[in-house]
């Protein structure tokens, strides 16, 4: 955490030369240490995770995360766990979690080499390997990047209140890559390929204190790969928005300035199981001179719903209810349409029917204004 000067924005992306110097980062390149351990995992309030997802050519979808602790409730010392979500083409879904003892965790500060028990997540900004096996689900994947590692400016999003800045950081080691995957359920082994992604997040304050909610998604659509995120800060930060976009064509970045993006949500309804307002249509509209890109996600299915009150330890449930802690995580799939305009003339249009995106809803429910 850092102290701030009077008049500073409540929510900002750390992008000034002084920010790069303070954080020891190069504004023109990334480095392997940025994907290594960046926090003290035993410090209360800190958290960190390494994330992988893939859309596989056989129709399966796979998400694997390695965590130092639960990022929604990080007021503990090191409490590592591995989480696997596997959605099969036949409609079956599996979520498996391995909770480890602190001594079963290790991570390098020089680069990504994370071990939790017998599970491992490692790589060098180009090639990554992820292996995990929990109960009847086993996954072994190799991810080879096709787009260079990236971060928005420093990757540090800063939240200022009462003269103190708190941090949420984001490093995208593989914005898009080819995947060779082997997974099994109950010993039935499937080998396939696909498209994948890996990023790394960390922070120094509980997420629920900083962010009310966020939408995040990534996809490969035609020759374009994209990452799009829209954060709404918590009430203490005025519910201010912060948008990030990374758009590459054939591996070359063509748009990555979130300040040039307008975000709209349409057909908002209440998701009954979670009680959260969910947009059926989420659109990012990027404009820079004569160039314009619109990126529209249209929800067709909710793959996963997790109410955090259902997964906190039993001893903490009463306190969580008294605090009205009703955070939820939802993962969606549906259609993504990307359009490119030049001087308001449509020049390209591509559709992806298996896009994957999420809504993390950490704050108290805010119903849409009608």
C-alpha positions as CSV (number, residue, x, y, z in Angstrom):
1,X,0.0,0.0,0.0
2,X,1.1,3.5,-0.7
3,X,0.0,6.9,0.5
4,X,-1.5,9.3,-1.9
5,X,-1.7,13.1,-2.5
6,X,-4.9,15.1,-2.2
7,X,-7.0,15.3,-5.3
8,X,-5.7,12.0,-6.7
9,X,-8.2,9.9,-8.7
10,X,-9.9,7.2,-6.5
11,X,-9.3,4.5,-9.2
12,X,-6.5,4.6,-11.7
13,X,-4.2,2.4,-13.8
14,X,-0.6,3.0,-12.7
15,X,0.8,4.2,-15.9
16,X,3.0,7.2,-15.1
17,X,6.9,7.0,-15.5
18,X,7.1,7.3,-11.7
19,X,4.9,4.2,-11.4
20,X,7.2,2.1,-13.6
21,X,10.3,3.3,-11.7
22,X,8.7,2.6,-8.3
23,X,7.7,-0.9,-9.4
24,X,10.9,-1.7,-11.2
25,X,9.2,-2.4,-14.5
26,X,10.2,-1.7,-18.1
27,X,7.4,0.2,-20.0
28,X,8.6,-1.4,-23.3
29,X,8.9,-5.1,-22.3
30,X,7.9,-7.8,-19.8
31,X,10.1,-10.0,-17.7
32,X,9.8,-13.6,-16.3
33,X,9.9,-12.4,-12.7
34,X,6.5,-10.7,-13.3
35,X,5.0,-14.2,-13.4
36,X,6.8,-15.3,-10.3
37,X,5.6,-15.0,-6.7
38,X,4.9,-11.2,-6.1
39,X,3.5,-11.2,-2.5
40,X,4.2,-12.6,0.9
41,X,1.7,-15.4,1.0
42,X,1.7,-15.4,4.8
43,X,0.7,-11.7,5.1
44,X,-2.9,-11.3,6.0
45,X,-4.8,-9.4,3.3
46,X,-2.5,-10.4,0.5
47,X,-3.5,-13.0,-2.1
48,X,-2.2,-14.3,-5.4
49,X,-3.2,-16.8,-8.1
50,X,-2.1,-18.3,-11.4
51,X,-4.9,-19.0,-13.9
52,X,-5.3,-21.1,-17.0
53,X,-8.2,-21.6,-19.3
54,X,-8.8,-23.4,-22.6
55,X,-11.5,-24.0,-25.1
56,X,-10.7,-27.4,-26.5
57,X,-11.3,-28.7,-30.0
58,X,-13.5,-31.6,-28.8
59,X,-15.9,-29.1,-27.3
60,X,-14.7,-29.3,-23.7
61,X,-13.8,-26.2,-21.6
62,X,-11.1,-26.3,-18.9
63,X,-10.1,-23.9,-16.2
64,X,-7.4,-24.4,-13.6
65,X,-6.3,-22.1,-10.9
66,X,-3.4,-22.2,-8.3
67,X,-4.1,-20.0,-5.3
68,X,-2.2,-18.9,-2.2
69,X,-5.5,-18.4,-0.4
70,X,-9.1,-17.5,-1.2
71,X,-8.9,-14.1,-2.8
72,X,-12.4,-13.1,-1.6
73,X,-11.5,-13.7,2.1
74,X,-7.7,-13.4,2.3
75,X,-7.5,-12.5,6.0
76,X,-5.5,-15.6,6.7
77,X,-2.0,-16.7,6.4
78,X,-1.0,-19.1,3.5
79,X,-3.9,-21.4,2.7
80,X,-3.1,-22.8,-0.7
81,X,-5.4,-24.7,-3.0
82,X,-5.9,-25.9,-6.6
83,X,-9.2,-25.6,-8.4
84,X,-10.2,-27.5,-11.6
85,X,-13.4,-26.8,-13.6
86,X,-14.0,-29.2,-16.5
87,X,-17.1,-28.9,-18.7
88,X,-17.4,-31.8,-21.1
89,X,-19.0,-31.8,-24.6
90,X,-21.7,-34.3,-23.3
91,X,-23.0,-31.7,-20.8
92,X,-21.3,-33.0,-17.7
93,X,-19.5,-30.6,-15.5
94,X,-16.9,-31.2,-12.8
95,X,-15.5,-28.8,-10.2
96,X,-12.7,-30.2,-8.0
97,X,-10.7,-28.5,-5.3
98,X,-7.5,-29.7,-3.5
99,X,-6.9,-27.8,-0.3
100,X,-3.2,-28.1,0.8
101,X,-1.3,-27.5,4.0
102,X,1.0,-24.5,3.9
103,X,4.1,-26.6,3.8
104,X,2.9,-28.2,0.6
105,X,3.2,-24.8,-1.2
106,X,6.3,-23.5,-3.0
107,X,6.7,-20.8,-5.7
108,X,9.7,-19.1,-7.3
109,X,10.1,-15.4,-7.3
110,X,12.2,-15.6,-10.6
111,X,9.4,-16.9,-12.8
112,X,6.3,-19.1,-12.8
113,X,7.1,-22.4,-11.0
114,X,4.3,-23.0,-8.5
115,X,3.8,-26.3,-6.7
116,X,0.9,-27.2,-4.4
117,X,1.3,-30.8,-3.3
118,X,1.8,-32.9,-6.3
119,X,0.3,-30.3,-8.6
120,X,2.5,-28.0,-10.7
121,X,2.1,-24.8,-12.8
122,X,5.3,-23.7,-14.5
123,X,6.5,-21.8,-17.6
124,X,8.7,-19.1,-19.1
125,X,6.4,-16.6,-20.8
126,X,6.3,-18.8,-23.9
127,X,5.6,-22.4,-22.9
128,X,3.7,-23.5,-19.8
129,X,2.8,-26.8,-18.3
130,X,-0.1,-27.4,-15.9
131,X,-0.7,-30.7,-14.2
132,X,-3.3,-31.3,-11.5
133,X,-5.3,-34.3,-10.3
134,X,-8.1,-34.1,-7.8
135,X,-10.3,-37.0,-7.0
136,X,-11.6,-38.5,-10.3
137,X,-10.4,-35.6,-12.5
138,X,-6.9,-35.3,-13.9
139,X,-5.5,-32.7,-16.4
140,X,-2.1,-32.3,-18.0
141,X,-1.8,-29.5,-20.5
142,X,0.9,-27.7,-22.4
143,X,0.3,-24.1,-23.5
144,X,2.5,-22.4,-26.2
145,X,2.0,-18.7,-26.6
146,X,1.1,-17.2,-30.0
147,X,0.8,-13.6,-28.7
148,X,3.6,-12.0,-26.5
149,X,3.2,-11.5,-22.8
150,X,1.4,-8.3,-21.9
151,X,0.2,-6.1,-19.1
152,X,-1.9,-2.9,-19.2
153,X,0.8,-0.2,-18.4
154,X,2.3,-1.5,-15.2
155,X,-0.5,-3.9,-14.6
156,X,-1.2,-2.3,-11.2
157,X,-4.8,-1.0,-10.6
158,X,-4.7,1.5,-7.7
159,X,-7.6,2.2,-5.4
160,X,-7.2,5.4,-3.3
161,X,-9.3,6.2,-0.2
162,X,-8.4,8.4,2.9
163,X,-4.9,9.0,1.6
164,X,-4.0,5.3,1.1
165,X,-3.7,3.4,-2.2
166,X,-4.4,-0.3,-2.3
167,X,-3.4,-2.6,-5.2
168,X,-4.8,-5.1,-7.6
169,X,-2.3,-6.3,-10.1
170,X,-2.6,-8.2,-13.4
171,X,0.0,-9.8,-15.6
172,X,-1.0,-11.7,-18.8
173,X,1.8,-14.2,-19.5
174,X,0.0,-15.8,-22.5
175,X,-2.8,-13.7,-24.0
176,X,-3.5,-16.4,-26.5
177,X,-1.8,-19.8,-27.3
178,X,-2.1,-23.3,-28.6
179,X,-3.0,-26.0,-26.2
180,X,-2.1,-29.7,-26.1
181,X,-4.3,-31.3,-23.5
182,X,-4.9,-34.6,-21.9
183,X,-7.7,-35.0,-19.4
184,X,-9.5,-37.9,-17.7
185,X,-12.6,-38.5,-15.7
186,X,-12.9,-41.8,-13.9
187,X,-9.8,-43.0,-15.8
188,X,-11.3,-42.3,-19.3
189,X,-8.5,-40.5,-21.0
190,X,-9.0,-37.9,-23.7
191,X,-6.3,-36.2,-25.8
192,X,-7.1,-33.1,-27.7
193,X,-5.9,-29.6,-28.7
194,X,-7.3,-26.1,-28.4
195,X,-6.8,-22.5,-27.7
196,X,-5.7,-21.3,-24.2
197,X,-4.8,-18.4,-22.0
198,X,-2.8,-17.8,-18.8
199,X,-2.6,-14.8,-16.5
200,X,-1.4,-14.0,-13.0
201,X,-3.1,-11.8,-10.3
202,X,-2.1,-10.5,-6.9
203,X,-3.0,-7.8,-4.4
204,X,-2.5,-6.3,-1.0
205,X,-6.1,-5.9,0.2
206,X,-9.3,-8.1,0.1
207,X,-10.9,-7.9,-3.3
208,X,-14.3,-7.2,-1.8
209,X,-13.0,-4.0,-0.2
210,X,-11.9,-2.7,-3.6
211,X,-14.2,-4.0,-6.3
212,X,-18.0,-4.3,-6.4
213,X,-18.0,-6.5,-9.5
214,X,-16.2,-7.2,-12.7
215,X,-16.8,-8.8,-16.1
216,X,-13.9,-10.5,-17.7
217,X,-13.6,-12.5,-20.9
218,X,-11.2,-13.6,-23.6
219,X,-11.6,-15.3,-26.9
220,X,-10.1,-16.2,-30.3
221,X,-12.4,-14.9,-33.1
222,X,-11.2,-15.1,-36.7
223,X,-7.7,-13.7,-36.9
224,X,-8.2,-11.7,-33.6
225,X,-7.4,-12.7,-30.0
226,X,-8.9,-10.5,-27.3
227,X,-9.0,-9.9,-23.6
228,X,-11.7,-7.6,-22.2
229,X,-12.3,-6.6,-18.6
230,X,-14.6,-4.1,-17.0
231,X,-14.3,-3.4,-13.2
232,X,-16.7,-1.5,-11.1
233,X,-15.1,-0.3,-7.9
234,X,-16.7,-0.5,-4.5
235,X,-18.9,2.2,-2.9
236,X,-15.9,3.7,-1.1
237,X,-14.3,4.4,-4.5
238,X,-17.5,5.9,-5.9
239,X,-18.4,2.8,-8.0
240,X,-15.9,4.2,-10.5
241,X,-15.3,2.0,-13.6
242,X,-12.0,0.8,-15.0
243,X,-11.9,-0.9,-18.4
244,X,-9.1,-2.9,-20.0
245,X,-8.9,-4.2,-23.6
246,X,-6.2,-6.2,-25.4
247,X,-6.9,-6.9,-29.0
248,X,-4.4,-8.5,-31.4
249,X,-4.7,-9.5,-35.0
250,X,-2.5,-12.4,-36.2
251,X,-0.4,-11.9,-33.0
252,X,0.1,-8.1,-33.5
253,X,-1.5,-5.8,-31.0
254,X,-4.0,-3.4,-32.6
255,X,-5.8,-2.0,-29.6
256,X,-4.8,-1.9,-25.9
257,X,-6.0,1.4,-24.4
258,X,-8.9,1.0,-22.1
259,X,-9.5,4.7,-21.9
260,X,-10.8,4.6,-25.5
261,X,-13.5,1.9,-24.7
262,X,-17.2,2.5,-23.8
263,X,-18.9,-0.5,-22.2
264,X,-22.7,-1.1,-22.3
265,X,-24.8,-3.9,-20.8
266,X,-28.2,-4.9,-22.2
267,X,-31.0,-7.3,-21.3
268,X,-30.1,-7.3,-17.6
269,X,-32.0,-9.8,-15.6
270,X,-31.7,-11.4,-12.1
271,X,-30.0,-14.8,-12.1
272,X,-32.3,-16.6,-9.7
273,X,-29.9,-19.1,-8.1
274,X,-27.3,-16.4,-7.2
275,X,-29.6,-13.4,-7.0
276,X,-27.2,-11.3,-9.1
277,X,-28.1,-9.0,-12.0
278,X,-26.6,-10.5,-15.2
279,X,-26.3,-8.9,-18.6
280,X,-27.3,-11.1,-21.5
281,X,-25.4,-8.7,-23.8
282,X,-22.1,-7.1,-22.9
283,X,-20.5,-4.8,-25.5
284,X,-17.1,-3.1,-25.6
285,X,-16.8,-0.2,-28.1
286,X,-13.3,1.0,-28.9
287,X,-12.7,4.1,-30.9
288,X,-9.4,5.7,-32.0
289,X,-9.4,8.1,-34.9
290,X,-11.0,6.4,-37.9
291,X,-10.7,2.9,-36.3
292,X,-13.6,1.4,-34.4
293,X,-14.0,-2.1,-33.0
294,X,-17.2,-3.4,-31.3
295,X,-17.0,-6.6,-29.3
296,X,-20.3,-8.0,-28.2
297,X,-20.7,-11.0,-25.9
298,X,-24.2,-12.6,-25.9
299,X,-24.9,-15.1,-23.1
300,X,-26.5,-18.4,-24.0
301,X,-25.6,-20.6,-21.0
302,X,-24.3,-20.2,-17.5
303,X,-21.6,-22.9,-17.0
304,X,-20.9,-22.3,-13.3
305,X,-22.4,-20.5,-10.3
306,X,-20.6,-20.3,-7.0
307,X,-22.1,-18.5,-4.0
308,X,-19.3,-17.8,-1.6
309,X,-21.5,-18.2,1.4
310,X,-21.8,-21.9,0.4
311,X,-18.0,-22.5,0.4
312,X,-16.7,-20.6,3.4
313,X,-15.8,-22.8,6.4
314,X,-18.7,-23.7,8.7
315,X,-17.3,-21.7,11.6
316,X,-17.4,-18.5,9.4
317,X,-20.9,-18.9,7.9
318,X,-22.7,-17.2,10.8
319,X,-20.3,-14.2,10.7
320,X,-20.6,-14.1,6.9
321,X,-24.4,-14.0,7.1
322,X,-24.3,-11.3,9.7
323,X,-22.1,-9.2,7.4
324,X,-24.5,-9.9,4.5
325,X,-21.7,-11.4,2.6
326,X,-23.4,-12.5,-0.6
327,X,-20.6,-12.7,-3.2
328,X,-21.0,-14.9,-6.2
329,X,-19.0,-16.0,-9.2
330,X,-20.6,-16.9,-12.6
331,X,-19.0,-18.2,-15.7
332,X,-20.8,-17.9,-19.1
333,X,-20.6,-19.2,-22.6
334,X,-22.2,-17.9,-25.7
335,X,-21.6,-16.0,-29.0
336,X,-19.1,-13.3,-29.5
337,X,-19.3,-11.0,-32.5
338,X,-16.3,-8.7,-33.4
339,X,-16.8,-5.9,-35.9
340,X,-14.2,-3.5,-37.3
341,X,-15.2,-0.2,-38.8
342,X,-13.1,2.3,-40.7
343,X,-14.6,5.8,-40.9
344,X,-17.8,4.2,-39.8
345,X,-17.8,1.7,-42.6
346,X,-17.9,-2.0,-41.6
347,X,-14.8,-3.7,-43.0
348,X,-14.5,-6.9,-41.0
349,X,-16.9,-9.1,-39.0
350,X,-16.1,-12.4,-37.2
351,X,-18.2,-14.6,-34.9
352,X,-17.1,-17.1,-32.3
353,X,-19.9,-19.4,-30.9
354,X,-18.0,-20.8,-27.9
355,X,-16.8,-17.7,-26.2
356,X,-16.1,-17.8,-22.4
357,X,-16.4,-15.0,-19.9
358,X,-17.2,-14.4,-16.2
359,X,-18.9,-12.1,-13.7
360,X,-17.3,-11.8,-10.3
361,X,-19.8,-10.1,-8.0
362,X,-18.2,-9.3,-4.7
363,X,-20.3,-6.4,-3.4
364,X,-23.9,-6.2,-2.1
365,X,-26.4,-6.7,-4.9
366,X,-27.3,-3.5,-6.8
367,X,-30.4,-3.9,-8.8
368,X,-30.5,-2.3,-12.3
369,X,-32.3,1.0,-12.5
370,X,-35.5,0.7,-14.5
